[in-house]
Amino acid sequence: MEREQESQRLQELGDFLRTRRARLAPEDVGLLRGSRRRVPGLRRAEVAHLAGVSVDWYTWLEQGRPITVSTQILESLVQALHLHANEREHLFFLAHQQPPPARAMELETVSPTLQHFLDHQGFSPAFDLGRRLDVVAWNEAARVVFGDFGQMTTFERNSVWRLFTSPAHRQLLVDWEGHARRVLAQFRASCGRYPGDPRLTELIQDLMLRSPEFRAWWSDHEVLGATEGHKTFNHPHVGYLLFEHLTFQVVDAPDLKVNVYTPLDEADTPAKMSRLLSERASVSSGF
């Protein structure tokens, strides 16, 4: 039974590679088509050349032979075959029966569709957090509550850094310690997914120097996933704001977490958000 399952896995791997190869034209990868090409797609020899492996080895892989495939070679095949993120993950599951290593150094961006979603949340502050808990996208409602992210440095846009080093952000949070401990536990969990990330290492070292609370609590090793619930802020211009808070994951970009704060009727929060956004629009238009 196990041998049959293994044979099916290898056959699926070979078929997957073959179909990805067939969909690419030579010009898609910088090669000349030539006049003798009789079949669509790339030849095995061309994929092998692009991936830096021998033609025989790549042929064996497509034939479903039980050969060892390193992570480095799989990443080379990802590049050679122009695989997107979902295809990359599928390839690693077929070859290694586990997900691929995280691409921790890639620049984090949001799609126009996701930004459009944020922008159409009305009075609800909404923003996206990346793998290091950096705010990578936001809407106007988030800007009037949490600050002008567009004017912040990379460190200042990091929610953990801002939480433990910004006096203004501390004053905004009614229950600063409870919020800080939850975010720190989420940050610890995120760090566990990307061990050795130099940016995370630098951030932790700097926070150990800058914040006595971070220094004291970091050694607790508490971990926590994203939570939903109620949040209360004390805004310097309009006073108390009460929200329902929800976090969800983006399927096409699993490292991104969308945070949405829905205004509650308490403390006249919707009217206050309307006022803040109107004032922001007036300043932006020059009136």
SEDRENGU-621363 format. One line per field, with one value per residue (C-alpha): residue number from 0; x, y, z. Coordinates in steps of 0.5 Angstrom, whole numbers, plus 500, padded with zeros to 3 digits. Layout:
// residues N
pos <- (NUM|...)
x <- (X|...)
y <- (Y|...)
z <- (Z|...)
// end
This chain:
// residues 287
pos <- (0|1|2|3|4|5|6|7|8|9|10|11|12|13|14|15|16|17|18|19|20|21|22|23|24|25|26|27|28|29|30|31|32|33|34|35|36|37|38|39|40|41|42|43|44|45|46|47|48|49|50|51|52|53|54|55|56|57|58|59|60|61|62|63|64|65|66|67|68|69|70|71|72|73|74|75|76|77|78|79|80|81|82|83|84|85|86|87|88|89|90|91|92|93|94|95|96|97|98|99|100|101|102|103|104|105|106|107|108|109|110|111|112|113|114|115|116|117|118|119|120|121|122|123|124|125|126|127|128|129|130|131|132|133|134|135|136|137|138|139|140|141|142|143|144|145|146|147|148|149|150|151|152|153|154|155|156|157|158|159|160|161|162|163|164|165|166|167|168|169|170|171|172|173|174|175|176|177|178|179|180|181|182|183|184|185|186|187|188|189|190|191|192|193|194|195|196|197|198|199|200|201|202|203|204|205|206|207|208|209|210|211|212|213|214|215|216|217|218|219|220|221|222|223|224|225|226|227|228|229|230|231|232|233|234|235|236|237|238|239|240|241|242|243|244|245|246|247|248|249|250|251|252|253|254|255|256|257|258|259|260|261|262|263|264|265|266|267|268|269|270|271|272|273|274|275|276|277|278|279|280|281|282|283|284|285|286)
x <- (500|506|509|503|502|509|509|503|506|512|508|504|510|512|506|506|513|511|505|508|514|509|505|512|514|522|521|518|524|529|530|530|524|528|525|525|521|515|511|509|513|520|524|527|534|532|529|535|539|535|535|542|541|543|538|538|537|531|528|528|524|519|519|517|524|525|531|533|531|534|531|536|534|527|528|531|526|521|525|526|518|516|512|507|506|501|505|511|508|505|511|515|509|510|517|518|511|512|511|517|521|519|521|523|527|522|519|512|506|499|495|491|484|486|488|481|478|482|480|472|472|468|469|473|480|483|491|495|501|506|510|514|508|510|504|504|498|492|486|485|481|487|491|487|486|493|498|500|504|506|510|513|520|520|521|516|511|513|507|511|516|511|507|514|517|512|509|503|501|502|497|492|491|487|489|496|499|494|495|502|503|498|502|508|506|503|510|514|510|511|519|518|516|522|528|535|531|536|531|527|534|536|529|529|536|534|527|531|535|530|524|524|517|520|526|522|517|521|524|517|516|509|506|499|495|491|485|478|474|473|478|478|482|483|484|487|482|476|476|474|473|470|471|470|477|477|484|483|489|489|489|493|498|498|504|499|494|488|486|479|476|469|466|461|455|458|462|459|464|461|460|467|470|466|469|476|476|472|478|483|480|479|487|489|485|488|481)
y <- (500|505|503|505|511|513|511|516|521|521|520|526|530|528|530|537|538|536|541|547|546|545|552|556|558|559|566|566|564|568|563|563|559|556|553|545|546|541|541|547|548|548|541|538|540|547|546|542|548|553|550|548|540|535|533|525|528|532|527|522|527|527|520|519|515|515|520|525|533|538|545|548|545|545|553|553|549|554|560|556|554|561|558|562|562|556|552|553|550|545|543|542|538|533|533|533|532|539|546|550|555|562|567|572|577|578|585|585|588|588|587|593|589|588|596|597|593|597|603|602|600|607|609|602|603|597|595|590|587|583|577|582|585|591|595|595|598|602|606|613|611|607|614|618|614|611|616|617|611|614|619|614|610|603|602|606|602|596|595|592|597|603|599|599|606|611|615|617|610|608|614|612|605|605|598|599|593|588|590|590|583|580|583|581|574|574|577|571|566|570|570|562|562|566|564|567|573|579|584|581|579|587|589|584|587|594|593|590|596|601|598|595|592|588|586|583|580|577|572|569|566|567|565|567|567|573|575|578|582|589|595|602|608|615|619|626|630|626|622|615|610|603|598|591|588|582|579|575|572|573|566|569|572|568|572|578|579|584|588|591|595|596|602|601|606|607|613|616|612|613|620|621|617|621|628|625|623|630|634|630|631|638|638|634|639|645|648)
z <- (500|502|495|491|495|494|486|486|489|484|478|480|481|474|471|475|472|465|465|467|462|457|458|457|450|449|449|456|459|454|449|441|438|432|426|428|434|433|440|444|451|453|452|458|456|456|463|465|463|466|473|473|473|468|462|465|472|470|465|471|476|470|469|477|479|486|486|492|490|495|497|492|486|487|488|481|478|481|477|471|470|473|478|482|490|490|485|489|495|491|488|495|498|492|492|500|503|507|505|502|507|508|503|509|505|500|499|502|498|497|491|488|490|497|497|494|500|505|502|502|509|511|518|520|521|517|515|513|518|514|517|522|524|520|517|510|507|511|509|511|517|520|519|523|529|529|525|518|516|510|514|518|518|517|524|526|522|526|530|536|535|536|541|546|544|542|548|544|542|549|551|545|548|554|556|554|558|556|549|549|552|547|541|544|544|537|535|539|535|528|530|531|523|521|525|523|520|520|521|526|530|529|532|538|540|539|543|549|549|548|553|560|559|552|556|562|558|552|557|558|551|551|544|541|535|532|537|536|541|543|543|546|544|547|541|543|539|540|546|547|541|541|536|535|532|527|524|518|513|506|502|496|501|507|511|511|516|515|521|521|527|526|530|536|537|544|546|539|535|528|529|531|526|521|524|524|516|514|518|514|508|509|511|504|500|503|506)
// end
